[in-house]
Amino acid sequence: MGKCDCGAETDWQEIGSTWLCVSCRSEELEKTVGELKEGWDKMLHAARHLQRLKVDTLSTIDLLDNLKNEINRIKAE
């Protein structure tokens, strides 16, 4: 137990290499997933530009689809 900057007297949980307040965890997880989705959108945009330039991007598109599926599987527990 400890006091977080958010003001909660709470337990801490390690996610990746970061310790998060259990009370803040959902908010931090939503922020991270949002950043992942934003990055995915940018990569897809770049892959589509490459396709228009006739660069073979089939494997890139498949990779991005797999990445999006993994991002969508992340859930706060």
N, C-alpha and C positions, 0 to 999 in steps of 0.2 A: 504494500500500500504506500502511496505517496501522493503529493499534491501536484497537479498538472497546472500549466500556465492557463488552461481554460477555467481553472477554479475548482475542478472536481477532485475530490479525495478518492483515488481510484487505484486499481491494479494496472500493471504494465504488461504489454505483450510484445514479443519480438516478431517483427514481420520483415523478412529479408535480413538486413543488417541494421535495422532501425527499431528502436524501442518506442512504442506508441502507447499513449494513455488509452485504456479500454474505452473510455467515454468518447475520445476523439477518433478512434479507429475507423468507424464507418465513414466519417467525413473525409479522412485521409485516403481511404480506399477508393471512394467515389472520385476524388480529385485525381488520383493516380490512373484509374481506369479511363477517366476523361482525357488525360494527357496521352494515354496509349492510343485511344481512338482517334485523337487529333493527329498523332504521328502517322497512324495507319492511313488516314485520309490524304495526308501529304504524299505518302509513298505511292498510293494508288494514283493520285494525280500525276506524279512523275512517270509512273509506268505507262499511263495512257498517252502522255506526250511522246514517250519512246516508241510506243506502238504507231503513232501517227507518222513518226520519222522512219517507219519500216524497220525498226530494230526488233529482233526477235525477243519478245517479252513474255511468252507463254508461261515459262517456268516462274517468272517474277509474279505474274498475276495469280498463279496457283499458290505460291508462297504467301502472298498477301491474303488470299482467301483463308488459308490455314491459320494465319496469324489472327485474323479477325475472329474466327471461330474460337480460338483460345482466349482472346480478350473477352468475348461474350460469356465464356464459362466461368470467369472470375466472379465470385460472389462473397459478400461479407458473411462471415460465420459468427 
